[in-house]
Amino acid sequence: MKTAQGKPSGKVTTYAEHTSIAELTRIEDTPFTQHMNTEWQNRPLDEIYPILYLDATIVKVRSEGRVINKSAYLAVGITLSATKDVLGIWLEQTEGA
């Protein structure tokens, strides 16, 4: 199996284990992550985003003991000073217009 960048997944796993990031594949629901999520959701946003990117990708999610496909949506705004802000991330059952 190959990753999106064409590298064998075994090499990616070996790299992850070597650099101690192998345990980062699962995000735990801890007080710290809850605090960071709340802080991120309540941050101030610019009033104007002249450029807005909306995209989705299909991800595999474990739900009720089985693996299903969900759409992960991402909204990114480009500010007047040319910096990128992630405006939102959310999951839905299917991709649609």
ROBASE-607413 format. One record per atom (N, C-alpha, C): atom name; x, y, z; residue number from 1. Coordinates in pm, 1 decimal, padded with zeros to 6 digits. Layout:
! residues N
{"CA", {X, Y, Z}, NUM}
...
END
This chain:
! residues 97
{"N", {00084.3, -00117.9, 00000.0}, 1}
{"CA", {00000.0, 00000.0, 00000.0}, 1}
{"C", {00088.6, 00123.9, 00000.0}, 1}
{"N", {00046.5, 00225.9, -00074.4}, 2}
{"CA", {00122.6, 00349.4, -00081.0}, 2}
{"C", {00039.8, 00463.4, -00024.9}, 2}
{"N", {00109.9, 00564.2, 00028.5}, 3}
{"CA", {00042.9, 00682.1, 00079.9}, 3}
{"C", {00014.1, 00777.1, -00034.8}, 3}
{"N", {-00052.7, 00887.8, -00004.4}, 4}
{"CA", {-00087.6, 00986.5, -00106.8}, 4}
{"C", {00035.5, 01042.8, -00176.2}, 4}
{"N", {00147.1, 01046.7, -00108.3}, 5}
{"CA", {00268.7, 01100.5, -00168.9}, 5}
{"C", {00348.2, 00992.9, -00241.3}, 5}
{"N", {00293.0, 00871.6, -00253.4}, 6}
{"CA", {00358.0, 00765.3, -00327.8}, 6}
{"C", {00462.4, 00688.0, -00250.4}, 6}
{"N", {00474.1, 00711.0, -00120.6}, 7}
{"CA", {00572.3, 00639.4, -00040.8}, 7}
{"C", {00506.6, 00514.3, 00017.7}, 7}
{"N", {00581.1, 00404.6, 00023.3}, 8}
{"CA", {00523.4, 00284.1, 00085.2}, 8}
{"C", {00483.7, 00312.5, 00229.6}, 8}
{"N", {00366.9, 00263.7, 00269.6}, 9}
{"CA", {00317.0, 00293.6, 00404.7}, 9}
{"C", {00408.2, 00238.2, 00512.6}, 9}
{"N", {00479.6, 00129.9, 00484.9}, 10}
{"CA", {00572.7, 00074.1, 00582.8}, 10}
{"C", {00683.3, 00171.6, 00617.9}, 10}
{"N", {00733.6, 00245.5, 00517.4}, 11}
{"CA", {00838.3, 00344.9, 00543.5}, 11}
{"C", {00784.8, 00459.9, 00627.0}, 11}
{"N", {00659.8, 00498.9, 00602.1}, 12}
{"CA", {00598.7, 00605.8, 00680.5}, 12}
{"C", {00583.1, 00560.5, 00825.2}, 12}
{"N", {00538.2, 00436.3, 00845.5}, 13}
{"CA", {00522.1, 00382.3, 00980.7}, 13}
{"C", {00656.6, 00375.4, 01051.0}, 13}
{"N", {00760.6, 00328.9, 00981.5}, 14}
{"CA", {00894.1, 00322.1, 01040.6}, 14}
{"C", {00941.9, 00460.7, 01080.3}, 14}
{"N", {00921.4, 00558.9, 00993.9}, 15}
{"CA", {00959.4, 00697.0, 01025.1}, 15}
{"C", {00883.9, 00746.3, 01147.9}, 15}
{"N", {00753.9, 00718.8, 01153.2}, 16}
{"CA", {00672.2, 00763.6, 01265.5}, 16}
{"C", {00721.6, 00701.3, 01395.8}, 16}
{"N", {00753.6, 00571.9, 01392.9}, 17}
{"CA", {00803.1, 00505.7, 01513.1}, 17}
{"C", {00938.9, 00561.9, 01553.4}, 17}
{"N", {01024.5, 00588.4, 01454.9}, 18}
{"CA", {01159.0, 00639.6, 01481.2}, 18}
{"C", {01154.1, 00780.2, 01541.2}, 18}
{"N", {01058.6, 00860.8, 01498.4}, 19}
{"CA", {01051.7, 00999.2, 01546.7}, 19}
{"C", {00953.4, 01016.1, 01661.8}, 19}
{"N", {00905.4, 00907.2, 01716.6}, 20}
{"CA", {00815.3, 00908.0, 01832.8}, 20}
{"C", {00682.4, 00977.0, 01805.8}, 20}
{"N", {00635.9, 00973.5, 01681.0}, 21}
{"CA", {00504.6, 01031.6, 01652.9}, 21}
{"C", {00401.3, 00924.2, 01622.1}, 21}
{"N", {00438.3, 00799.4, 01639.5}, 22}
{"CA", {00345.6, 00690.5, 01608.7}, 22}
{"C", {00221.8, 00696.2, 01696.6}, 22}
{"N", {00232.8, 00747.8, 01816.9}, 23}
{"CA", {00120.2, 00753.0, 01908.5}, 23}
{"C", {00026.8, 00870.6, 01880.8}, 23}
{"N", {00059.9, 00956.2, 01785.8}, 24}
{"CA", {-00022.1, 01072.6, 01756.5}, 24}
{"C", {-00136.1, 01043.0, 01660.1}, 24}
{"N", {-00153.5, 00917.0, 01622.5}, 25}
{"CA", {-00257.6, 00884.0, 01526.3}, 25}
{"C", {-00397.2, 00891.5, 01587.5}, 25}
{"N", {-00408.6, 00883.6, 01717.5}, 26}
{"CA", {-00538.0, 00888.1, 01783.5}, 26}
{"C", {-00543.6, 01009.8, 01874.6}, 26}
{"N", {-00644.1, 01093.4, 01854.9}, 27}
{"CA", {-00660.2, 01211.6, 01939.1}, 27}
{"C", {-00755.0, 01175.6, 02052.6}, 27}
{"N", {-00706.4, 01187.2, 02171.9}, 28}
{"CA", {-00786.5, 01153.5, 02288.2}, 28}
{"C", {-00870.7, 01273.3, 02331.1}, 28}
{"N", {-00985.6, 01247.3, 02388.2}, 29}
{"CA", {-01072.5, 01352.5, 02439.1}, 29}
{"C", {-01033.4, 01379.3, 02584.1}, 29}
{"N", {-00937.2, 01469.9, 02602.6}, 30}
{"CA", {-00886.1, 01502.2, 02735.3}, 30}
{"C", {-00924.5, 01645.6, 02770.1}, 30}
{"N", {-00912.2, 01683.7, 02896.1}, 31}
{"CA", {-00939.1, 01823.3, 02932.0}, 31}
{"C", {-00854.7, 01921.5, 02850.9}, 31}
{"N", {-00729.0, 01884.1, 02820.0}, 32}
{"CA", {-00643.3, 01972.4, 02741.0}, 32}
{"C", {-00699.4, 01991.1, 02600.7}, 32}
{"N", {-00735.2, 01881.3, 02532.4}, 33}
{"CA", {-00787.2, 01894.2, 02396.3}, 33}
{"C", {-00922.3, 01964.8, 02396.1}, 33}
{"N", {-01002.9, 01943.1, 02499.7}, 34}
{"CA", {-01131.0, 02014.0, 02509.7}, 34}
{"C", {-01107.5, 02163.9, 02525.5}, 34}
{"N", {-01008.0, 02201.3, 02607.9}, 35}
{"CA", {-00974.5, 02342.7, 02628.0}, 35}
{"C", {-00924.2, 02404.7, 02498.2}, 35}
{"N", {-00834.1, 02335.7, 02427.6}, 36}
{"CA", {-00778.4, 02388.2, 02303.1}, 36}
{"C", {-00888.3, 02401.9, 02197.7}, 36}
{"N", {-00980.3, 02307.9, 02192.6}, 37}
{"CA", {-01090.6, 02314.4, 02097.2}, 37}
{"C", {-01179.8, 02434.3, 02127.7}, 37}
{"N", {-01212.9, 02456.1, 02253.0}, 38}
{"CA", {-01296.2, 02569.9, 02292.2}, 38}
{"C", {-01225.0, 02701.2, 02262.4}, 38}
{"N", {-01095.8, 02707.6, 02294.4}, 39}
{"CA", {-01017.8, 02828.0, 02268.1}, 39}
{"C", {-01013.3, 02857.4, 02118.1}, 39}
{"N", {-00994.1, 02753.5, 02036.2}, 40}
{"CA", {-00987.7, 02770.6, 01891.0}, 40}
{"C", {-01122.4, 02817.3, 01835.7}, 40}
{"N", {-01231.3, 02759.1, 01885.1}, 41}
{"CA", {-01363.9, 02795.2, 01835.5}, 41}
{"C", {-01402.9, 02938.0, 01873.3}, 41}
{"N", {-01349.9, 02990.1, 01981.7}, 42}
{"CA", {-01387.1, 03122.9, 02029.1}, 42}
{"C", {-01286.0, 03231.6, 01992.6}, 42}
{"N", {-01188.9, 03199.5, 01908.2}, 43}
{"CA", {-01087.3, 03298.8, 01871.1}, 43}
{"C", {-01149.3, 03405.4, 01781.1}, 43}
{"N", {-01094.6, 03526.4, 01783.4}, 44}
{"CA", {-01147.3, 03631.2, 01695.4}, 44}
{"C", {-01107.3, 03605.4, 01550.5}, 44}
{"N", {-01198.6, 03633.3, 01458.3}, 45}
{"CA", {-01172.7, 03618.0, 01315.5}, 45}
{"C", {-01169.3, 03755.8, 01250.3}, 45}
{"N", {-01103.0, 03764.0, 01134.5}, 46}
{"CA", {-01103.7, 03888.1, 01057.9}, 46}
{"C", {-01244.9, 03914.6, 01006.3}, 46}
{"N", {-01273.4, 04039.1, 00979.6}, 47}
{"CA", {-01404.8, 04074.2, 00925.0}, 47}
{"C", {-01415.3, 04040.8, 00777.2}, 47}
{"N", {-01301.2, 04044.6, 00705.8}, 48}
{"CA", {-01302.4, 04022.1, 00561.8}, 48}
{"C", {-01201.8, 03913.1, 00526.2}, 48}
{"N", {-01246.5, 03816.3, 00446.5}, 49}
{"CA", {-01160.2, 03715.8, 00385.8}, 49}
{"C", {-01184.0, 03723.8, 00235.3}, 49}
{"N", {-01094.2, 03792.0, 00161.6}, 50}
{"CA", {-01117.7, 03810.0, 00018.6}, 50}
{"C", {-01115.1, 03679.2, -00060.6}, 50}
{"N", {-01047.1, 03577.9, -00008.0}, 51}
{"CA", {-01041.8, 03447.5, -00074.3}, 51}
{"C", {-01084.9, 03342.5, 00026.5}, 51}
{"N", {-01172.6, 03253.0, -00017.9}, 52}
{"CA", {-01222.0, 03145.3, 00068.0}, 52}
{"C", {-01212.2, 03013.9, -00007.6}, 52}
{"N", {-01146.1, 02916.0, 00053.3}, 53}
{"CA", {-01135.3, 02782.3, -00004.5}, 53}
{"C", {-01224.2, 02687.7, 00075.2}, 53}
{"N", {-01303.5, 02609.6, 00006.2}, 54}
{"CA", {-01384.3, 02505.1, 00067.5}, 54}
{"C", {-01348.0, 02374.0, -00000.5}, 54}
{"N", {-01318.5, 02272.0, 00079.4}, 55}
{"CA", {-01279.6, 02144.1, 00022.0}, 55}
{"C", {-01327.3, 02032.3, 00113.3}, 55}
{"N", {-01331.1, 01913.9, 00057.7}, 56}
{"CA", {-01369.8, 01796.0, 00135.5}, 56}
{"C", {-01285.5, 01678.5, 00090.2}, 56}
{"N", {-01262.2, 01588.8, 00181.3}, 57}
{"CA", {-01194.7, 01463.9, 00149.0}, 57}
{"C", {-01266.9, 01351.7, 00222.6}, 57}
{"N", {-01263.6, 01234.5, 00166.1}, 58}
{"CA", {-01327.8, 01118.7, 00229.0}, 58}
{"C", {-01228.4, 01056.3, 00326.2}, 58}
{"N", {-01273.0, 01034.2, 00449.9}, 59}
{"CA", {-01190.2, 00970.3, 00551.8}, 59}
{"C", {-01263.5, 00848.9, 00606.5}, 59}
{"N", {-01188.2, 00752.3, 00651.0}, 60}
{"CA", {-01246.2, 00633.3, 00713.1}, 60}
{"C", {-01254.4, 00657.8, 00862.8}, 60}
{"N", {-01372.8, 00632.2, 00919.4}, 61}
{"CA", {-01398.6, 00658.5, 01060.4}, 61}
{"C", {-01459.4, 00533.3, 01122.7}, 61}
{"N", {-01412.0, 00498.4, 01241.9}, 62}
{"CA", {-01471.5, 00384.8, 01312.3}, 62}
{"C", {-01594.5, 00434.3, 01385.7}, 62}
{"N", {-01708.9, 00371.5, 01358.7}, 63}
{"CA", {-01835.5, 00410.3, 01420.2}, 63}
{"C", {-01915.1, 00285.4, 01454.9}, 63}
{"N", {-01946.7, 00271.1, 01581.6}, 64}
{"CA", {-02026.0, 00158.1, 01629.6}, 64}
{"C", {-01966.1, 00024.1, 01588.4}, 64}
{"N", {-01833.2, 00013.1, 01600.8}, 65}
{"CA", {-01766.0, -00112.3, 01574.5}, 65}
{"C", {-01738.8, -00143.6, 01428.5}, 65}
{"N", {-01767.6, -00051.6, 01338.2}, 66}
{"CA", {-01736.6, -00075.5, 01196.9}, 66}
{"C", {-01674.4, 00049.5, 01136.7}, 66}
{"N", {-01605.7, 00032.4, 01026.4}, 67}
{"CA", {-01539.4, 00143.3, 00959.0}, 67}
{"C", {-01630.0, 00193.0, 00846.9}, 67}
{"N", {-01656.9, 00324.7, 00848.2}, 68}
{"CA", {-01742.4, 00384.5, 00746.3}, 68}
{"C", {-01671.5, 00505.1, 00684.4}, 68}
{"N", {-01716.2, 00545.9, 00566.7}, 69}
{"CA", {-01663.0, 00665.4, 00502.2}, 69}
{"C", {-01741.4, 00787.6, 00548.0}, 69}
{"N", {-01669.3, 00895.2, 00575.6}, 70}
{"CA", {-01731.7, 01023.9, 00605.6}, 70}
{"C", {-01656.6, 01130.8, 00528.3}, 70}
{"N", {-01723.5, 01241.4, 00504.4}, 71}
{"CA", {-01659.2, 01354.4, 00438.3}, 71}
{"C", {-01606.9, 01450.0, 00544.0}, 71}
{"N", {-01478.3, 01483.4, 00534.5}, 72}
{"CA", {-01417.8, 01582.6, 00622.2}, 72}
{"C", {-01408.4, 01712.3, 00543.6}, 72}
{"N", {-01483.6, 01812.6, 00585.5}, 73}
{"CA", {-01487.1, 01942.0, 00518.9}, 73}
{"C", {-01390.2, 02037.8, 00586.7}, 73}
{"N", {-01330.0, 02125.0, 00506.4}, 74}
{"CA", {-01235.2, 02223.2, 00556.4}, 74}
{"C", {-01264.2, 02356.6, 00489.0}, 74}
{"N", {-01274.5, 02462.9, 00569.0}, 75}
{"CA", {-01291.9, 02598.8, 00517.3}, 75}
{"C", {-01169.5, 02680.0, 00557.6}, 75}
{"N", {-01100.0, 02735.7, 00458.5}, 76}
{"CA", {-00979.6, 02815.3, 00481.8}, 76}
{"C", {-01000.2, 02952.3, 00418.7}, 76}
{"N", {-00976.0, 03056.5, 00496.4}, 77}
{"CA", {-00985.6, 03193.2, 00445.6}, 77}
{"C", {-00848.3, 03256.2, 00437.0}, 77}
{"N", {-00825.9, 03335.0, 00331.0}, 78}
{"CA", {-00701.7, 03409.8, 00315.0}, 78}
{"C", {-00730.5, 03553.5, 00357.8}, 78}
{"N", {-00652.3, 03604.1, 00451.8}, 79}
{"CA", {-00674.2, 03739.3, 00504.1}, 79}
{"C", {-00618.6, 03844.5, 00408.6}, 79}
{"N", {-00646.8, 03970.4, 00438.4}, 80}
{"CA", {-00593.0, 04080.2, 00358.6}, 80}
{"C", {-00441.2, 04088.6, 00367.8}, 80}
{"N", {-00383.2, 04034.0, 00474.7}, 81}
{"CA", {-00236.9, 04032.1, 00489.2}, 81}
{"C", {-00176.1, 03902.8, 00435.5}, 81}
{"N", {-00255.2, 03825.4, 00359.7}, 82}
{"CA", {-00211.2, 03703.1, 00290.8}, 82}
{"C", {-00175.9, 03587.4, 00384.5}, 82}
{"N", {-00235.4, 03583.2, 00502.7}, 83}
{"CA", {-00217.8, 03467.6, 00589.9}, 83}
{"C", {-00341.1, 03379.2, 00578.9}, 83}
{"N", {-00323.1, 03251.1, 00608.5}, 84}
{"CA", {-00432.7, 03155.4, 00599.9}, 84}
{"C", {-00492.0, 03132.9, 00738.5}, 84}
{"N", {-00623.9, 03133.4, 00747.2}, 85}
{"CA", {-00695.2, 03100.1, 00870.3}, 85}
{"C", {-00786.2, 02981.3, 00842.6}, 85}
{"N", {-00776.8, 02878.9, 00926.4}, 86}
{"CA", {-00872.1, 02769.2, 00917.0}, 86}
{"C", {-00999.3, 02817.1, 00985.4}, 86}
{"N", {-01105.4, 02828.9, 00908.2}, 87}
{"CA", {-01231.0, 02882.7, 00959.8}, 87}
{"C", {-01322.5, 02774.5, 01014.7}, 87}
{"N", {-01306.2, 02653.6, 00967.2}, 88}
{"CA", {-01391.3, 02546.3, 01017.2}, 88}
{"C", {-01348.7, 02410.9, 00965.1}, 88}
{"N", {-01373.8, 02309.6, 01046.0}, 89}
{"CA", {-01350.2, 02170.0, 01010.1}, 89}
{"C", {-01469.7, 02091.9, 01062.8}, 89}
{"N", {-01530.9, 02010.1, 00979.2}, 90}
{"CA", {-01643.0, 01929.9, 01027.0}, 90}
{"C", {-01656.9, 01803.2, 00946.4}, 90}
{"N", {-01722.7, 01703.9, 01004.8}, 91}
{"CA", {-01748.0, 01574.6, 00940.9}, 91}
{"C", {-01895.0, 01559.2, 00909.1}, 91}
{"N", {-01923.0, 01500.2, 00793.6}, 92}
{"CA", {-02060.5, 01469.1, 00752.6}, 92}
{"C", {-02063.3, 01327.9, 00699.0}, 92}
{"N", {-02181.9, 01269.1, 00694.2}, 93}
{"CA", {-02198.1, 01132.6, 00644.7}, 93}
{"C", {-02154.0, 01118.6, 00499.5}, 93}
{"N", {-02191.7, 01214.3, 00414.5}, 94}
{"CA", {-02160.8, 01203.9, 00273.1}, 94}
{"C", {-02117.4, 01337.8, 00218.4}, 94}
{"N", {-02051.0, 01333.8, 00102.3}, 95}
{"CA", {-02011.9, 01456.6, 00034.7}, 95}
{"C", {-02126.4, 01498.8, -00054.4}, 95}
{"N", {-02159.1, 01625.7, -00053.2}, 96}
{"CA", {-02267.8, 01674.6, -00137.2}, 96}
{"C", {-02260.3, 01824.0, -00155.1}, 96}
{"N", {-02330.5, 01872.1, -00253.8}, 97}
{"CA", {-02328.5, 02015.8, -00283.0}, 97}
{"C", {-02428.4, 02089.6, -00196.2}, 97}
END
